[in-house]
């Protein structure tokens, strides 16, 4: 009995079909009110270069195979699953990931083919595969990135053949298509059947929908229709504002690579044994990065300067016009600087406190224009560091504008790694170079 027919024996099947249609339709409208947002308008190249990739990595030859509605930019200001911004890749429709959870049987069919490599991991035939591939090089020997796996197959189909699966296959010098999407034991691949409320439960977060509308439900273990003990009882809302019935904790994929050598990664997810209920993998923005003991200078493997797109990362909008500095400017007054953590452009509490102090100084001479200079250390490519300098300068300028500095009194300049104030050979020096300088110009 498959999932299209397993409810036919119920005497109220017609009523339940109507109810499921109503809930599905309602769900399509409720995503507009959720804290999380889905954006399917971004190109796959943009998602990889401007969202996923962090410091110390150069990428190229980005390719996606799958349905258009199965990949998107994901944003959630509440970071409820541990990710504020990233890429969402699903085996169905990305909008179905948005909450609230109002159905135990949500999913979309893309009619995409399966994936042979995923077949082997799940030990079953896959369908509706979504596959994101790109090449990369790193500045150091370690590669890592963070992710969350989620599925609508939880909890009803744990232990069944509907074992939805995903994987991160890496190949290159010393690595032959190894799957690095595993638990911290570096042995267990992550599927519905390997991480759930019974197995490896320390890595599982339950978000079960309590079905109170269906008189009869399918008992996956005994393979028969049974009476629903929750029928017509008071509905208990799911704990998290996502349609997925369960998901993993924030996990880290990692591997050792040869710096400055070209590798390829294949990120794939698929339904197993049928096409109905969706699963998804969230890739944390900025987490695809390289680090280690030794750093090398990257060659321009993918002609990145030619491929560099206009920076359109979703950020607080400023009414200032960014200017790439061509000639040295000699400001009248050095106002101060704000420092940043490695590969970050968000403002810490101490950074915000510093900006308040600088704002108070500017208030003594409000006729002056504040020049905001974005800087980075030398880790990573020149183009990546230029983009990071843009984001840092924008973050500081936005905070100043929020405090009360008029937009016409703000002018942004982006230096990247070109003007260090300390040697980049030491951690202390790099920390000083990760900064935004503010200067007053009459």
C-alpha positions as CSV (number, residue, x, y, z in Angstrom):
1,X,0.0,0.0,0.0
2,X,1.6,3.3,-1.1
3,X,0.9,6.8,0.3
4,X,-1.6,7.6,-2.4
5,X,-3.9,4.8,-1.3
6,X,-3.2,4.1,2.3
7,X,-6.2,6.2,3.5
8,X,-8.8,4.8,1.1
9,X,-10.2,2.3,3.6
10,X,-11.2,5.2,5.9
11,X,-15.0,5.9,5.9
12,X,-14.4,9.6,6.0
13,X,-11.7,9.8,3.3
14,X,-13.5,12.3,1.2
15,X,-13.8,14.7,4.1
16,X,-10.2,14.3,4.9
17,X,-9.2,15.0,1.3
18,X,-11.1,18.3,1.5
19,X,-9.5,19.1,4.8
20,X,-6.0,18.5,3.5
21,X,-6.7,20.6,0.5
22,X,-7.9,23.4,2.7
23,X,-4.8,23.2,5.0
24,X,-2.5,23.1,2.0
25,X,-4.2,26.1,0.4
26,X,-4.1,27.9,3.8
27,X,-0.4,27.1,4.1
28,X,0.4,28.8,0.8
29,X,-0.9,32.1,2.2
30,X,0.4,31.8,5.7
31,X,4.1,32.0,4.5
32,X,3.5,35.7,4.0
33,X,3.1,36.2,7.8
34,X,6.0,34.1,8.9
35,X,9.3,35.5,10.3
36,X,11.3,33.4,7.8
37,X,11.4,34.6,4.2
38,X,11.9,32.7,0.9
39,X,13.3,34.3,-2.2
40,X,13.4,32.3,-5.4
41,X,14.4,35.2,-7.6
42,X,18.1,35.0,-6.9
43,X,20.4,33.2,-9.4
44,X,22.2,30.0,-8.3
45,X,25.5,31.8,-9.0
46,X,24.5,34.6,-6.6
47,X,23.4,32.2,-3.9
48,X,26.8,30.4,-3.9
49,X,29.1,33.4,-4.3
50,X,27.3,36.0,-2.2
51,X,25.4,33.9,0.4
52,X,27.1,30.6,1.0
53,X,30.8,31.3,0.5
54,X,32.8,32.7,3.5
55,X,36.4,33.6,3.9
56,X,39.3,31.8,2.3
57,X,37.5,30.2,-0.5
58,X,37.3,30.9,-4.2
59,X,34.5,29.3,-6.3
60,X,33.6,28.9,-9.9
61,X,31.6,26.9,-12.5
62,X,28.4,26.9,-10.4
63,X,25.7,24.5,-11.7
64,X,22.2,23.5,-10.5
65,X,20.1,20.6,-11.7
66,X,16.5,20.4,-10.4
67,X,13.2,22.3,-10.2
68,X,13.3,26.1,-10.0
69,X,11.0,26.1,-6.9
70,X,13.4,23.7,-5.1
71,X,16.2,26.1,-4.3
72,X,16.1,29.6,-2.8
73,X,17.6,32.2,-0.5
74,X,16.4,31.6,3.1
75,X,16.3,34.3,5.7
76,X,15.0,34.3,9.3
77,X,15.7,37.1,11.7
78,X,14.8,34.9,14.6
79,X,17.4,32.2,13.6
80,X,15.0,29.6,15.0
81,X,16.9,26.7,13.4
82,X,20.3,28.2,14.0
83,X,20.5,29.9,10.6
84,X,19.7,33.5,9.9
85,X,20.5,33.5,6.3
86,X,21.5,30.8,3.8
87,X,20.5,28.6,0.9
88,X,17.5,26.2,1.1
89,X,17.6,23.2,-1.1
90,X,14.6,20.8,-1.1
91,X,13.1,17.8,-2.8
92,X,9.9,19.7,-3.5
93,X,8.8,23.3,-3.0
94,X,10.8,25.7,-0.9
95,X,7.8,27.7,0.2
96,X,6.4,24.6,2.0
97,X,9.3,24.9,4.5
98,X,7.6,28.0,6.0
99,X,5.4,27.7,9.0
100,X,3.3,27.4,10.9
101,X,3.1,23.6,10.8
102,X,-0.5,22.8,10.0
103,X,-0.3,19.5,8.3
104,X,1.5,16.1,8.8
105,X,1.5,15.5,5.1
106,X,2.9,18.5,3.2
107,X,5.0,18.3,0.1
108,X,5.4,19.1,-3.6
109,X,6.3,17.0,-6.6
110,X,8.9,18.3,-9.0
111,X,9.0,15.3,-11.4
112,X,12.8,15.6,-11.4
113,X,14.8,12.4,-11.7
114,X,16.6,10.7,-8.8
115,X,20.4,10.5,-8.1
116,X,22.4,7.3,-8.2
117,X,24.8,8.3,-5.5
118,X,22.0,9.1,-3.2
119,X,20.3,5.7,-4.0
120,X,23.3,4.0,-2.5
121,X,23.2,5.9,0.7
122,X,19.5,5.6,1.3
123,X,19.4,2.0,0.0
124,X,16.4,2.8,-2.1
125,X,15.4,4.5,-5.3
126,X,15.3,8.3,-5.1
127,X,13.1,10.9,-6.8
128,X,12.8,14.7,-7.2
129,X,16.5,15.2,-6.7
130,X,17.9,18.8,-6.4
131,X,21.6,19.0,-7.1
132,X,23.9,22.0,-6.6
133,X,27.5,21.7,-7.8
134,X,30.5,24.0,-8.0
135,X,34.3,24.0,-8.0
136,X,36.4,25.6,-5.3
137,X,39.9,26.3,-4.0
138,X,40.9,27.1,-0.5
139,X,43.7,29.2,1.2
140,X,44.4,26.6,3.8
141,X,44.1,22.9,4.6
142,X,40.7,22.8,6.2
143,X,37.2,23.3,4.7
144,X,34.0,23.4,6.6
145,X,30.4,24.7,6.4
146,X,27.3,24.4,8.6
147,X,23.9,23.0,7.7
148,X,20.5,21.7,9.0
149,X,18.6,18.8,7.5
150,X,14.8,18.8,7.9
151,X,12.0,16.5,6.7
152,X,8.2,16.1,6.6
153,X,8.8,12.4,6.8
154,X,9.3,12.8,10.6
155,X,7.9,11.1,12.7
156,X,5.3,8.9,10.9
157,X,7.8,7.3,8.5
158,X,10.9,6.9,10.6
159,X,12.0,3.3,10.1
160,X,10.2,2.9,6.8
161,X,11.4,2.8,3.2
162,X,10.6,6.5,2.9
163,X,14.1,7.3,4.0
164,X,14.7,10.8,2.5
165,X,18.4,11.5,2.0
166,X,21.0,14.2,1.2
167,X,24.8,14.3,0.8
168,X,27.8,16.5,0.2
169,X,30.1,14.7,-2.2
170,X,33.6,16.2,-2.5
171,X,36.2,15.1,-5.1
172,X,39.7,16.4,-5.9
173,X,43.3,15.7,-5.0
174,X,43.3,13.0,-2.4
175,X,39.5,12.8,-2.2
176,X,37.3,10.6,-4.4
177,X,33.6,11.5,-4.1
178,X,33.5,11.2,-0.4
179,X,30.3,12.2,1.4
180,X,31.1,14.7,4.2
181,X,27.4,15.1,5.3
182,X,27.8,13.0,8.4
183,X,27.4,13.2,12.1
184,X,30.4,14.2,14.3
185,X,31.5,10.6,14.4
186,X,32.4,11.1,10.7
187,X,30.8,7.7,9.9
188,X,27.0,8.1,10.1
189,X,25.3,9.6,7.0
190,X,22.3,11.7,7.8
191,X,18.9,10.5,6.7
192,X,15.4,10.2,8.2
193,X,16.2,6.7,9.5
194,X,19.6,7.6,11.0
195,X,18.8,10.8,12.8
196,X,15.4,11.0,14.6
197,X,13.7,10.8,17.9
198,X,15.0,7.2,18.5
199,X,18.5,7.2,16.8
200,X,21.1,9.8,17.4
201,X,18.4,11.9,19.1
202,X,20.9,14.3,20.5
203,X,21.1,15.7,17.0
204,X,17.3,15.8,16.4
205,X,14.7,18.5,17.1
206,X,11.1,17.5,17.1
207,X,8.4,19.8,15.5
208,X,5.6,17.2,15.2
209,X,2.2,18.3,14.0
210,X,-0.6,16.7,16.1
211,X,-3.2,15.5,13.7
212,X,-6.6,16.2,15.3
213,X,-8.6,16.3,12.0
214,X,-8.3,12.8,10.6
215,X,-10.3,10.0,12.3
216,X,-8.0,7.4,10.9
217,X,-4.2,7.5,10.3
218,X,-1.7,5.1,8.8
219,X,0.4,3.1,11.2
220,X,3.7,2.8,9.4
221,X,5.1,0.1,11.7
222,X,2.1,-2.3,11.5
223,X,1.2,-1.2,8.0
224,X,-2.5,-0.7,8.5
225,X,-5.1,2.0,9.1
226,X,-5.8,2.7,12.8
227,X,-8.0,5.0,14.9
228,X,-6.4,8.4,15.6
229,X,-6.3,8.8,19.4
230,X,-5.9,12.6,18.9
231,X,-9.0,13.0,16.8
232,X,-11.0,16.1,17.7
233,X,-8.8,16.9,20.7
234,X,-7.5,20.4,21.4
235,X,-4.8,21.3,18.8
236,X,-1.3,21.8,20.2
237,X,0.7,24.1,18.0
238,X,4.1,22.8,16.8
239,X,7.1,24.2,18.7
240,X,8.8,25.9,15.7
241,X,7.5,28.1,12.9
242,X,8.3,25.7,10.0
243,X,6.2,23.2,8.2
244,X,8.9,20.5,8.6
245,X,7.9,18.0,11.3
246,X,11.5,17.6,12.5
247,X,15.0,18.8,11.8
248,X,18.6,18.3,13.0
249,X,20.6,20.6,15.1
250,X,23.1,22.8,13.4
251,X,25.8,20.5,12.1
252,X,29.2,21.0,10.5
253,X,30.6,19.3,7.4
254,X,34.3,19.3,7.1
255,X,37.2,17.8,5.2
256,X,41.0,18.2,4.7
257,X,42.0,19.5,1.3
258,X,45.2,20.7,-0.5
259,X,45.3,24.5,-0.6
260,X,45.1,26.2,-4.0
261,X,44.0,23.0,-5.7
262,X,40.7,22.7,-7.5
263,X,38.0,20.6,-5.9
264,X,34.4,19.9,-6.8
265,X,31.4,19.6,-4.4
266,X,28.0,18.2,-5.2
267,X,25.2,19.1,-2.7
268,X,22.2,16.8,-3.4
269,X,18.9,16.0,-1.7
270,X,16.0,13.7,-2.8
271,X,12.9,11.9,-1.8
272,X,13.2,8.1,-1.3
273,X,10.7,5.5,-2.5
274,X,8.1,8.1,-3.6
275,X,7.8,11.8,-4.5
276,X,5.3,13.0,-1.9
277,X,6.6,14.5,1.3
278,X,9.4,17.0,1.1
279,X,12.8,17.2,2.8
280,X,15.2,20.1,2.8
281,X,18.8,21.0,3.7
282,X,19.6,24.5,4.9
283,X,23.1,25.7,4.2
284,X,24.3,28.5,6.5
285,X,25.3,31.7,4.8
286,X,29.0,32.6,5.0
287,X,29.9,29.3,6.6
288,X,31.6,27.7,3.5
289,X,35.1,28.7,4.5
290,X,38.7,27.6,4.9
291,X,41.1,27.8,7.9
292,X,44.2,26.2,9.2
293,X,47.8,26.6,10.3
294,X,49.3,27.7,7.0
295,X,47.9,30.0,4.4
296,X,48.7,30.4,0.7
297,X,48.0,33.1,-1.9
298,X,45.3,31.9,-4.3
299,X,45.7,31.9,-8.0
300,X,42.9,33.3,-10.0
301,X,41.6,29.9,-11.0
302,X,38.1,30.9,-12.2
303,X,38.8,34.4,-13.5
304,X,36.8,35.7,-10.5
305,X,37.4,39.4,-11.4
306,X,35.5,38.9,-14.7
307,X,32.7,37.0,-12.9
308,X,32.3,39.4,-10.0
309,X,28.7,40.5,-9.8
310,X,27.3,43.7,-8.4
311,X,26.9,43.3,-4.7
312,X,23.2,42.8,-4.1
313,X,23.2,40.9,-0.8
314,X,20.0,41.9,1.1
315,X,21.1,44.5,3.6
316,X,19.4,47.5,5.4
317,X,19.0,50.1,2.7
318,X,21.1,53.2,2.9
319,X,20.5,56.5,1.0
320,X,24.2,56.9,0.3
321,X,26.0,56.1,-2.9
322,X,29.0,53.7,-2.4
323,X,32.2,55.0,-4.0
324,X,35.3,52.9,-4.8
325,X,38.2,55.1,-3.7
326,X,40.6,55.9,-6.5
327,X,42.8,58.6,-5.0
328,X,44.0,59.1,-1.5
329,X,41.8,61.5,0.6
330,X,43.2,63.5,3.4
331,X,40.4,64.0,5.9
332,X,40.5,66.9,8.4
333,X,39.8,64.8,11.5
334,X,40.4,61.2,12.5
335,X,37.2,60.2,14.3
336,X,38.1,56.6,15.3
337,X,37.6,53.0,14.2
338,X,35.4,49.9,14.7
339,X,36.9,46.4,14.6
340,X,35.2,43.2,13.4
341,X,35.6,39.5,14.1
342,X,37.2,37.2,11.5
343,X,35.1,37.0,8.3
344,X,32.2,39.0,9.9
345,X,30.4,42.2,9.1
346,X,27.8,42.2,11.8
347,X,28.2,44.6,14.7
348,X,29.0,43.3,18.1
349,X,27.7,45.0,21.3
350,X,31.0,46.6,21.9
351,X,31.2,47.8,18.2
352,X,27.8,49.4,18.6
353,X,28.9,51.1,21.8
354,X,32.0,52.5,20.0
355,X,29.8,53.8,17.2
356,X,27.6,55.6,19.8
357,X,30.8,57.3,21.1
358,X,31.8,58.3,17.6
359,X,28.4,59.7,16.9
360,X,28.5,61.8,20.0
361,X,31.8,63.3,18.7
362,X,30.3,64.1,15.3
363,X,27.4,65.9,17.0
364,X,29.9,68.5,18.2
365,X,30.4,69.4,14.5
366,X,27.3,68.2,12.6
367,X,28.2,70.2,9.5
368,X,31.0,67.7,8.8
369,X,30.7,64.7,6.4
370,X,31.6,61.3,7.9
371,X,33.8,59.3,5.6
372,X,33.4,55.6,6.3
373,X,36.3,53.4,5.1
374,X,35.9,49.6,5.0
375,X,39.0,47.4,5.5
376,X,39.8,43.7,5.9
377,X,42.8,41.5,6.6
378,X,44.5,39.6,3.7
379,X,42.9,36.2,4.2
380,X,41.1,35.2,1.1
381,X,41.0,36.7,-2.4
382,X,41.2,40.4,-3.2
383,X,37.8,40.4,-4.7
384,X,36.2,38.6,-1.7
385,X,37.9,41.0,0.7
386,X,36.6,44.0,-1.3
387,X,33.0,42.6,-1.0
388,X,33.6,42.1,2.8
389,X,34.8,45.7,3.1
390,X,31.6,46.9,1.4
391,X,29.4,45.0,3.9
392,X,31.4,46.3,6.9
393,X,31.2,49.9,5.8
394,X,27.5,49.6,5.1
395,X,26.9,48.1,8.6
396,X,28.6,51.0,10.3
397,X,26.9,53.6,8.1
398,X,23.5,52.1,8.7
399,X,24.0,52.2,12.5
400,X,25.1,55.9,12.3
401,X,22.1,56.7,10.2
402,X,19.9,54.9,12.7
403,X,21.4,57.1,15.5
404,X,20.6,60.3,13.6
405,X,23.3,61.1,11.1
406,X,21.7,62.3,7.9
407,X,22.4,60.3,4.8
408,X,23.9,63.3,3.0
409,X,26.5,63.4,5.8
410,X,27.7,59.9,5.0
411,X,30.1,58.8,2.3
412,X,31.4,55.2,1.9
413,X,34.8,54.0,0.6
414,X,35.9,50.4,0.3
415,X,39.6,49.5,0.6
416,X,39.5,45.8,1.2
417,X,42.9,44.4,2.2
418,X,44.9,47.2,0.4
419,X,45.7,49.4,3.4
420,X,46.7,47.3,6.5
421,X,47.8,49.2,9.6
422,X,49.5,46.1,11.1
423,X,51.3,43.1,9.5
424,X,48.9,40.4,8.4
425,X,51.4,37.6,9.4
426,X,50.1,37.6,13.0
427,X,46.6,37.1,14.5
428,X,47.0,40.4,16.4
429,X,47.9,42.2,13.2
430,X,45.0,40.7,11.2
431,X,42.6,41.6,14.1
432,X,43.6,45.3,13.8
433,X,43.2,45.3,10.1
434,X,39.6,44.0,10.2
435,X,38.2,47.5,10.7
436,X,36.1,50.4,9.6
437,X,37.7,53.8,10.0
438,X,35.7,57.0,10.4
439,X,37.0,60.4,9.5
440,X,35.5,63.8,9.3
441,X,35.7,65.9,6.2
442,X,34.7,69.6,6.1
